[in-house]
């Protein structure tokens, strides 16, 4: 059953920012990793893709999106209600992109989210570059051309330095262009360990993506 669309929860904002790295203020990424950064983006091997337990983005799913993709077991999607509301722009916008849907990993035993963002129609790489540049503390940024399902895609791996813990953690995203919009699917996580543990669900989404 599709989940009910919900507004951004301002009361839970501090915890959400720390636990999931939701959205941060705009900043300019470094071109090289910090000297004391404990990890580098893209370090782990590509994970095995799990079996699909559902689909997001198609008719009757929790989020209306320009693409669809498969979800791993235990990942629960929910649409963001009124993401265009300027009152919540600091949470719902990052660079050229607006968040439309978040898929919670907690029911599967992990701390993090897959978030789906849309940007105006255009080159996928340009939207992805703007998205990453707008994330404060991003570094060790590496782009590659790949595919998402049968769609041409650009993928990025990078690290984000947490201002509270003074540690860096890995993040990853891919972007595809569709006739309706550019779509960015982003995976963060509480820390690098959680991020790497959730990569199979991310790879499932990337390898099954379809334009609608």
C-alpha positions, 0 to 999 in steps of 0.5 A, spaced: 500 500 500 502 506 498 505 510 504 501 517 505 505 523 503 508 527 509 511 534 510 518 535 512 518 534 520 521 540 523 521 538 530 526 532 528 530 536 524 537 536 529 536 528 529 535 527 522 541 532 520 546 528 524 543 521 523 542 521 516 545 527 513 539 530 510 541 536 507 546 542 508 547 549 507 550 550 500 558 550 500 564 549 495 567 542 495 574 541 495 578 538 489 582 533 493 580 530 500 582 532 507 589 530 509 586 526 515 580 524 511 579 516 514 576 514 507 575 515 500 569 515 496 569 509 491 573 505 495 569 498 496 568 493 491 561 493 487 556 490 492 552 484 489 545 486 487 539 483 492 533 480 489 527 486 488 522 486 493 517 492 490 518 497 485 518 505 486 515 510 481 510 506 477 503 507 478 500 505 485 507 506 488 508 511 494 512 516 490 510 519 483 516 520 479 519 520 472 523 513 473 521 507 476 526 502 480 526 496 484 526 496 492 530 491 496 526 488 502 525 492 508 526 499 505 520 503 506 518 509 501 514 515 502 513 521 498 515 528 501 509 533 501 509 540 498 517 540 497 516 546 493 514 550 499 519 555 500 519 555 508 523 548 507 527 550 502 533 548 506 531 541 507 528 540 500 533 543 495 540 542 494 543 546 488 538 545 482 534 539 485 528 538 489 527 532 493 521 528 491 521 521 495 525 518 501 526 511 502 528 509 509 533 503 510 531 503 518 526 497 517 532 493 514 536 494 519 540 500 517 541 508 518 540 511 512 536 513 506 535 513 498 533 519 496 530 521 489 531 528 487 528 532 480 532 537 477 530 541 470 530 537 464 537 537 461 544 534 462 545 529 467 552 530 469 550 538 469 545 537 474 549 532 478 555 536 479 550 542 481 547 537 486 554 535 489 557 542 489 551 545 493 553 539 499 557 543 504 563 539 506 564 535 499 570 532 497 574 527 493 569 527 488 569 522 482 564 522 476 564 516 471 559 515 465 555 509 466 548 506 465 542 506 470 538 500 467 538 501 460 539 509 461 545 513 460 547 515 467 552 519 470 554 517 477 558 520 483 562 518 489 565 523 494 566 524 501 562 529 506 566 532 512 561 532 518 562 538 522 559 535 528 564 529 528 570 532 524 570 525 520 568 524 513 563 519 510 562 516 503 556 518 499 554 516 492 549 518 487 547 517 480 543 521 475 539 520 469 535 525 464 528 523 462 523 527 457 520 530 464 526 532 468 533 530 470 532 525 476 538 524 481 538 518 486 542 519 492 545 514 498 548 517 504 548 514 511 550 515 518 557 513 517 561 510 511 560 503 515 552 504 514 553 507 507 557 501 504 552 496 508 546 499 504 550 499 497 546 493 495 540 496 495 543 502 491 545 498 486 539 494 485 535 501 484 541 503 479 541 497 475 533 496 474 531 504 473 526 505 467 524 512 464 516 512 465 
